[in-house]
Amino acid sequence: MRLAIIPVFAVVLAACVSSSDAQDALNSRLTLPPGLTAGVFARVDGARFMALGADGAVYVSRPRAGEIVRAMDADGDGVAETQTVAVSGLNRPHGLAFHGGSLYIANTDGVVRVRLGADGRASGTPEQLNSYSGGGGHWTRSIAFGADSMMYVAIGSTCNMCVERTPDRAAVMQYDADGRNGRVYSSGLRNAVGIAMHPLTKQIWVTQNERDNIEPDHEDLPPEEINILQDGGDYGWPYCYGDRVPSPDRAFNDPPRCARTIPPALAMQAHSAPLGVTFLDRATMLPPEMRGDALVAFHGSWNRTAPTGTKVVRVRIQDGRPVSYEDFISGWQGANGRRWGRPVDVLVHRDGSILISDDAEGVIYRVARAGGR
């Protein structure tokens, strides 16, 4: 009996040691705030944006695969035991949102919604709610619902610098929950990727990826932005950047027009590529002093001599507005500029921990206080 038991015990022990060693290795590579630790919640190849279901499952978009994956941590140990395809056959799905009992999915050419069965999978064919412009340089679409139950969809520009042919590009569109009555809510937004509603002010915030190749200093200009949307607001692109600075390009240099635009609520390091944003009011696994702030995932630069970004930052908020930002988690990029991961989205999980998707490593990380479940 002992000969039969010992190998089984040894295998279980080895698995536990391996898991512990893997977490230690991860935390040795990342720099986190004191008292917090990181682990692997799930492995999802090409993981992009996330949404939390009513059942506590985490739904993750995989644009290249055209599907939404459901990851479930049923026993609350911080690791998803099951992973299934919830919805498939989609057209580059990106942003996700739950509303009215349905999962809304922002495909690159329109929003669909689908009812999920008891197993968390689509109970039928996704319903096409609307269509908007597809193609061009920025293919991602992000979605959020406001306190008014209206649907907001961020649609990036077709180009680096141009005058768009259709008004739904470089804009955030507003729709009824059924996809009807679409109109431009805010414009002049080159590529607003992260989108979320502030829990107290109920305003819609977006993270803004600004232009490339500006002269004379494309390395550190223009700043990336956080914008707080206003109905009918023009945020400047392509005619100006930052605090209403006119574009140096002759075709877009229009100071009078710039003077009428809305400057960013917060300027951030150029070319950081800010993507997902989440507010921390429900993040009970983080220090209490962070509950009024937000986290933003920096995907990282692509055309900067010294690469920047590739981290998650904490955005400090006062009186409902962002006032500063600082590193929250870093380490996905080495001193030599080489990267082994790229953060995409951030989500507060049902247990108050933080989930971070990484489309380069194909991982969803879980961040919580040390020993927290």
C-alpha positions in Angstrom: 0.0 0.0 0.0 2.8 2.4 0.8 4.4 1.8 -2.5 1.1 2.7 -4.2 0.4 5.7 -2.1 3.8 7.4 -2.1 4.0 8.1 -5.8 0.5 9.6 -5.8 1.4 11.8 -2.9 4.6 12.8 -4.6 2.7 13.8 -7.7 0.3 16.0 -5.7 3.1 17.5 -3.7 5.1 18.3 -6.9 2.1 20.0 -8.4 1.6 22.1 -5.3 5.3 23.1 -5.3 5.2 23.8 -9.0 2.2 26.1 -8.6 3.8 27.9 -5.6 7.1 28.2 -7.5 5.3 29.6 -10.5 3.6 32.3 -8.4 6.9 33.1 -6.7 8.5 33.4 -10.1 5.7 35.7 -11.3 6.0 38.0 -8.3 9.8 38.2 -8.7 9.3 39.6 -12.2 6.6 42.1 -11.3 6.8 45.1 -9.1 3.7 45.5 -7.0 2.6 47.7 -4.1 3.6 46.4 -0.6 1.2 43.7 0.7 -0.1 42.7 -2.7 0.7 39.6 -4.7 0.0 38.4 -8.2 -1.1 35.0 -9.5 -2.4 33.4 -12.6 -6.2 33.4 -12.7 -6.5 31.8 -16.2 -4.6 31.2 -19.4 -6.5 32.6 -22.3 -4.6 33.0 -25.6 -5.0 36.5 -27.0 -7.1 37.7 -24.0 -8.4 41.3 -24.5 -11.3 42.9 -22.7 -13.3 41.3 -19.8 -16.7 41.5 -18.2 -18.1 40.0 -15.0 -21.2 37.9 -15.3 -24.0 37.8 -12.7 -22.9 34.2 -11.8 -19.4 35.5 -11.0 -17.8 34.1 -14.2 -15.4 36.2 -16.2 -16.0 36.6 -19.9 -13.0 37.4 -22.1 -12.9 38.5 -25.7 -10.5 36.8 -28.1 -10.8 38.9 -31.3 -8.5 36.8 -33.5 -10.5 33.7 -32.7 -13.8 35.5 -33.0 -15.1 34.2 -29.7 -15.8 34.9 -26.1 -14.4 32.7 -23.4 -16.0 32.0 -20.0 -13.6 31.4 -17.1 -15.1 30.3 -13.8 -13.6 30.2 -10.3 -16.3 28.2 -8.5 -14.4 27.5 -5.3 -13.1 31.0 -4.8 -9.4 30.0 -4.6 -8.3 32.6 -7.1 -7.9 30.2 -10.0 -10.4 29.5 -12.7 -11.1 25.7 -12.7 -13.2 25.7 -15.9 -12.8 27.5 -19.2 -15.3 27.2 -22.1 -16.3 29.0 -25.2 -19.4 31.0 -24.5 -20.0 32.6 -27.9 -18.3 32.0 -31.2 -18.5 33.0 -34.9 -18.0 36.7 -34.1 -16.3 39.4 -36.1 -13.2 40.6 -34.2 -15.1 41.0 -30.9 -13.5 43.3 -28.4 -15.6 45.2 -25.8 -18.1 43.4 -23.5 -20.9 44.6 -21.2 -23.8 43.0 -19.4 -27.1 44.8 -19.4 -30.7 43.7 -18.9 -29.7 40.1 -18.5 -27.9 39.9 -21.9 -24.2 40.0 -22.9 -23.5 42.8 -25.3 -20.5 42.3 -27.6 -18.8 45.1 -29.6 -17.7 43.5 -32.9 -15.6 45.5 -35.2 -18.6 46.3 -37.5 -21.5 46.4 -35.0 -22.9 45.4 -31.6 -24.6 42.0 -31.0 -26.3 40.8 -27.9 -26.9 37.2 -26.7 -28.7 35.5 -23.9 -26.6 33.0 -21.9 -27.9 29.6 -20.7 -27.4 28.2 -17.2 -24.1 26.8 -18.3 -22.9 30.3 -19.3 -23.0 29.6 -23.1 -25.0 31.3 -25.8 -28.5 30.0 -25.8 -29.1 31.1 -29.4 -27.6 33.0 -32.3 -26.4 36.5 -31.3 -28.8 39.3 -32.2 -27.4 42.0 -34.5 -28.4 45.3 -33.0 -26.7 47.9 -35.2 -23.9 48.4 -37.7 -21.2 51.0 -37.8 -18.0 51.7 -39.8 -15.5 48.9 -39.9 -12.0 48.6 -41.4 -9.3 51.2 -41.3 -6.4 51.5 -38.9 -8.2 51.1 -35.6 -10.4 48.0 -35.5 -11.2 47.7 -31.7 -14.6 48.7 -30.4 -15.4 49.2 -26.7 -18.7 49.4 -25.0 -20.3 50.6 -21.8 -23.7 51.4 -20.4 -24.4 54.6 -18.7 -26.6 55.4 -15.7 -29.2 56.4 -18.3 -29.2 52.8 -19.6 -27.9 54.1 -23.0 -25.3 52.2 -24.8 -21.9 53.9 -25.5 -19.6 52.5 -28.2 -16.0 53.9 -28.8 -15.0 53.7 -32.4 -11.4 54.6 -33.4 -10.3 56.6 -36.4 -9.4 55.0 -39.7 -6.0 56.6 -39.8 -3.2 58.4 -37.9 -4.3 61.9 -39.1 -7.2 62.6 -41.5 -10.6 64.0 -41.8 -13.0 61.1 -41.5 -15.6 60.4 -44.2 -18.2 59.1 -41.7 -19.1 60.8 -38.4 -19.0 57.6 -36.4 -15.2 57.3 -36.6 -12.9 58.9 -34.0 -16.0 59.2 -31.8 -18.1 57.7 -29.1 -21.5 56.8 -30.3 -24.7 56.7 -28.1 -27.5 54.2 -28.8 -30.6 53.0 -27.2 -30.1 49.6 -25.5 -31.6 47.9 -28.5 -29.0 49.5 -30.8 -31.4 52.1 -32.4 -31.2 55.9 -32.6 -27.5 56.1 -32.9 -25.8 59.5 -32.7 -22.4 61.0 -32.1 -22.1 61.7 -28.4 -18.5 62.9 -28.4 -16.1 63.5 -31.2 -12.4 64.3 -31.9 -11.3 61.1 -30.1 -8.6 59.5 -32.3 -8.8 56.1 -30.6 -10.7 55.9 -27.3 -10.2 52.3 -26.2 -10.9 52.1 -22.5 -14.5 53.2 -21.5 -16.2 53.1 -18.1 -18.7 55.0 -16.0 -17.6 56.7 -12.9 -19.5 55.2 -9.9 -20.3 58.5 -8.3 -20.5 61.2 -11.0 -22.0 58.7 -13.5 -19.9 60.4 -16.2 -18.4 58.3 -19.0 -14.6 58.2 -19.0 -12.4 57.1 -21.9 -8.7 56.4 -22.3 -7.4 58.1 -25.4 -4.6 56.9 -27.7 -3.2 60.0 -29.4 -1.5 60.4 -32.8 1.9 59.2 -33.9 4.8 60.8 -35.8 4.3 64.4 -34.7 7.0 66.9 -35.5 9.4 67.9 -34.1 9.3 65.4 -31.2 7.4 62.3 -31.9 9.1 60.6 -28.9 7.3 62.5 -26.2 4.4 64.2 -28.0 1.5 64.3 -27.9 0.4 63.1 -24.5 -2.0 60.2 -24.1 -5.3 61.2 -22.4 -8.1 60.5 -20.1 -11.2 62.3 -21.2 -14.5 62.8 -19.4 -17.1 62.8 -22.0 -19.6 65.6 -22.6 -22.7 65.4 -24.8 -21.7 67.1 -28.1 -18.1 67.6 -26.9 -15.2 67.9 -29.4 -11.9 66.7 -28.0 -9.7 68.1 -30.8 -8.3 65.4 -33.0 -7.0 65.9 -35.7 -6.8 69.6 -35.3 -5.1 69.8 -31.9 -3.6 67.8 -29.1 -3.1 68.2 -25.3 -4.4 71.4 -23.9 -5.7 72.7 -27.2 -2.3 72.9 -28.9 -2.8 73.3 -32.7 -1.5 70.5 -34.9 1.8 71.5 -36.6 0.6 69.8 -39.8 -0.4 72.4 -42.3 -3.6 70.5 -43.4 -4.9 70.4 -39.8 -3.6 73.6 -38.3 -6.7 75.5 -37.1 -6.1 77.5 -33.9 -9.7 79.0 -33.7 -11.2 75.5 -33.9 -8.8 74.3 -31.2 -9.9 77.0 -28.9 -13.4 75.5 -29.0 -12.4 72.0 -28.0 -12.3 70.3 -24.7 -8.8 69.6 -23.2 -8.0 66.2 -21.6 -9.0 65.6 -18.0 -5.5 64.1 -17.5 -2.4 64.0 -19.8 -0.2 60.9 -19.6 3.1 59.8 -21.1 3.1 59.8 -24.9 2.7 56.5 -26.7 1.9 54.5 -23.5 -1.2 53.1 -25.3 -3.7 53.3 -22.5 -6.4 50.7 -22.9 -8.7 49.3 -20.2 -9.8 51.4 -17.3 -11.7 50.3 -14.2 -12.8 52.2 -11.0 -11.9 50.7 -7.7 -15.0 51.3 -5.5 -15.5 47.5 -5.2 -11.9 46.5 -5.0 -12.0 45.2 -1.4 -8.8 43.2 -1.9 -6.8 46.5 -2.3 -5.9 49.0 0.4 -9.0 51.1 1.4 -7.3 54.4 0.4 -7.5 53.2 -3.3 -11.2 52.7 -3.4 -11.9 56.2 -4.9 -9.3 55.8 -7.6 -9.0 53.9 -10.9 -6.5 51.6 -12.7 -5.5 51.9 -16.4 -3.6 49.3 -18.4 -0.8 50.7 -20.5 -0.3 48.3 -23.5 3.0 50.0 -24.4 4.6 52.0 -27.2 5.4 50.7 -30.7 7.5 53.5 -32.3 9.5 55.0 -29.5 13.3 54.7 -29.4 13.1 53.9 -25.7 9.9 51.8 -25.2 7.5 53.0 -22.6 4.3 51.8 -21.0 3.6 48.1 -20.5 2.3 48.4 -17.0 -0.8 49.2 -15.0 -1.1 52.6 -13.4 -3.1 54.0 -10.6 -5.0 57.1 -11.4 -5.7 59.3 -8.4 -9.1 61.0 -8.4 -10.3 64.0 -6.4 -13.8 65.5 -6.6 -14.6 63.2 -9.5 -11.7 64.1 -11.7 -8.3 62.5 -12.3 -5.4 64.6 -10.9 -2.3 62.4 -11.2 -1.1 58.9 -12.0 1.6 56.6 -10.8 2.9 53.0 -11.4 0.7 50.3 -9.8 2.3 47.2 -11.3 5.3 47.1 -13.6 7.9 44.6 -14.7 6.5 43.3 -18.0 9.3 45.2 -19.7 12.9 44.8 -18.9 15.6 47.5 -18.7 16.6 46.6 -22.2 13.1 47.4 -23.5 12.2 43.8 -24.2 8.7 42.7 -23.1 7.4 39.4 -22.0 3.8 40.6 -21.5 1.5 43.4 -22.4 -1.5 44.4 -20.1 -4.7 45.1 -21.9 -7.7 45.3 -19.6 -8.4 45.6 -15.8 -11.5 44.3 -14.0 -12.6 44.2 -10.4 -13.6 40.5 -9.7 -16.5 39.5 -7.5 -14.2 38.8 -4.5 -12.7 42.3 -4.7 -9.5 41.3 -6.3 -8.1 42.8 -9.6 -7.9 40.8 -12.8 -5.5 42.0 -15.6 -5.6 40.5 -19.1 -2.4 40.1 -21.1 -2.7 39.4 -24.8 1.0 38.8 -25.4 1.5 36.2 -22.6 -2.1 34.8 -23.0 -2.8 35.2 -19.3 -5.3 36.7 -16.9 -3.5 37.7 -13.7 -5.2 38.1 -10.3 -3.9 40.7 -7.9 -5.0 40.7 -4.2 -3.6 41.3 -0.8 -1.1 38.6 0.3 -2.9 35.5 1.4 -6.3 37.0 0.3 -9.0 34.9 -1.2 
